[in-house]
Amino acid sequence: TIFGVVDEERKININTADRKVVERIFRTAGLGEQDSQDLAASIEDWRDKDSELSLPLGSAEGSYYRNTGNPYDSKDAPFDLLDEVLLVKGMTPEILDTVKDHITVYGDGKVNVNTASKAVLMALGLKETLADAIISFRYGKDGAPGTGDDNFFNTPSNIVPSISQASRLSPSDTAELSNVADLYLTTASKIFMIRSVSRIAGKKQEMRSTCVVTRNGRILYWRDS
């Protein structure tokens, strides 16, 4: 058996994220400005409780989905599974495959600064140099992850002072980092995805399992294939 663990709170929660944050994650995945705006607005309309369009010319509510070839209704509630986003206007398997490592439906919306990718940090509103500064701090002097000199942020209030000591920040950089840290960042995670592949010796058949669990062992999702 081979298994791996992924921190779900290194990702952006599409159930709670501001539309601009969702829009930016699609921009980092290569979508154009208008397509990113329309898709982010459609995601917002799928999860919110009202029937009003977030973007009158680009998003979609129930009337759009009821008039498709295979009619269904807008959920008007949070996403339960990540694949559910394929029901949203404008989403395709190709787009989801591009962003799936950066988005989640789990957690309280805070992103773990100790594990977040550069794409996620920039989607939260940090410019590239600040995202690079965070990752450089985490990697330590040798610039490589997973080595003995790696650093970590122990509390959210420690993020700005740590980066200020390691990099020269302008007043505007400090303000931007402080704002994003206050709104979006945390330093610990409670929810993880575990993927495993099992194979019997001498057999080609294998069993794949994916589950999402909390740190205290509560199972939120399980799928065998």
N, C-alpha and C positions, 0 to 999 in steps of 0.2 A: 504494500500500500504506500502510495506517495500522497502527501497532502501539503497544502499551503494555506496561510492565513492572511487575509487582507483587512486592513482597517477601514471600516465603512465610514468613519467620521473624518477621513482624509478627503472626503468628497463633498460635493454640494448637494444638499437635500432639495430636490425639486418640489417638494410639498411645502416648503417654508421659504425658499429663497426669493428675494426680490426679483421682479421681472428683469431688471437691468443686469443682475448677476447671471441669471439664466441666459440672457441674450449674449453676454460676453463669453460664456463657456462655449456657445455655438460659434462665436466669431473665432475663438482660438482653435476650433476644430476645422476651420476653413470655410465656413458658410459666409456668404455675403451679408452686408449690413441689413438689407431689407428682409432677406430670408430669415436671418437671426431674429429680427424684431418680430416678424409674423409668427415664427415658431414659439418664441418665448411667450408671446401674448396668448397663443392658442393653449399652451400649457397652463398659463394662469387661468384662462377661462374654463378649462377642463376641471381644475381643482377647486375653483371658488364656488360659492353657493348660489350666486345670482345668475341671471340669464342675460346680463348686459355684456356687450362686446368690449374687451379691453382695448382693442385696436379696430375701429369700425371697418376698415377696408382690408384687414389682414388676418384677423383671428377668427375663431369659430365657436359657436355655442350650439345648443341642441338642434336648432332648425337646419344647420348645415349637415350634421351627421344623419339626421332623419331623411335627408334627400340624397343620400349616397346610394350606390347600387346594392349594398347590404346595410340597410338602415339600422341605426342604433342611436342611443341618446348620449348626450354629454353627461359625464358622471356627476359633476358638481360636488365633488368630494375628493379627499386626498387619494393619491396613487397608493395602491396596496403592493404592487409589484412593479419592478422596473420595466418589464416587457409591456406593461399596460400603456406606456407612452407611445407605442406603435399605433394606438387607436387615435392619436391626436393629429389633427390636420397638419400636413407638412412634414411629419416625421416619417422616415424610411428606415429599413434595416441597416442601410449603409451609414446613415447619419448616426443611428444609435450605436453601431459598432465603433464609430469614431470617438464618441463621447462617453461610452458606458463605464470607462474606468475613472471618470471624473464626476459622475452623478450617482445619487442614491435616493431611496425612499425612507431611509432609516435615520434615527437620531433627532436631536432637538434643533438642528440647524446650525449649530456651532461647528467650525472646522478645526481639526487638530493641526496647529501650526508646525508641530514636530514631524508630521508625516505627509502633509499636503504637497501636491505636485506644483510645479511652477505655473502650469496652466490654471489650476484652481486658485492659486494665490492672485494671479492677474485677473481672473474672473471676479474675484471679490472686490477688485478696484485698485489693486496695487500696480504701480507702473513696473516695467520690467526690471529696472535696476534695484528696486526694493525687494521684488521677488527673488532676484539673484542673491541679494545680500542675506536674506533669510536662509536660503539653501546653502550658501557658502558658510554661514555660521554653523549650520547643522553638520556640515561635512568636516569641519575642523581644518587644521593647517595643511593636511595632506590632500585635501580636496576630494577625498574618496569616501563614499558612504560605507557604513558597516565596519569601520576600523576603530582602533582604540582611542583616537583623539576626537571622536565625534562629540558634538555638543547638543544640548537640548534646552528648551525653555521650560522651567519648572512651574511658572505661574503666568497667567495672561499679563499681569502687571510688569513682568520681567522682560517682555518682548522688546519694547522700545529701548530700555536701558542697555540690553544685551547687544542689540544692533548698533546703537549709538557708540558703544565701546569698540565694536569691531569694524565699523564703517563710518565714514564722515557723512553725516546727514545734514541737509539744509533745513531751515525752519519749516519749509513747505513739506519736505520729506517726513519730518517728525510728525507734523500735523496729519499727514495722509496715513502714515503707519499707525498712529494713535487711534484715528477714527476707525480704520478697518479692524484693528485689534479689539476695540471696544464693542463693535457691532457684531463681528463674525468669528473671532478666533478663541480657541481654547487650547489647553496643553495636554489633555488626556482624553482617551477614548473608552467607550463602554460597549461598543457594538462591533462585531467582527464577522466577516464572511470566511467560511472554511470550505475549501474544495479538496476532494480526495479522489484518487483513482486506484482501484483495487483490481488485481489480476491474479488468477490461480496459476501457479507454475505449470508451464507446458501447455497452457490454454491461450487462445487468442482473444477470447471474450473478456471484456472488462466491465466493471461497474463504476460509474461516476456518481458522486454525491456532492451536492451543494447545500450548505446550510448557513443561516445567519443566526448568531447567538449573542447574548449579552455577556458581559464579563462574569456575571454570577451564574451563568449556565442556562439561562432561559432561552428556549428555542423560538425564534421569530419566524423562521422559514426553513423548509426542508424539501429537497427534490432529488430523487434518484433517477438516473438515466442509464 
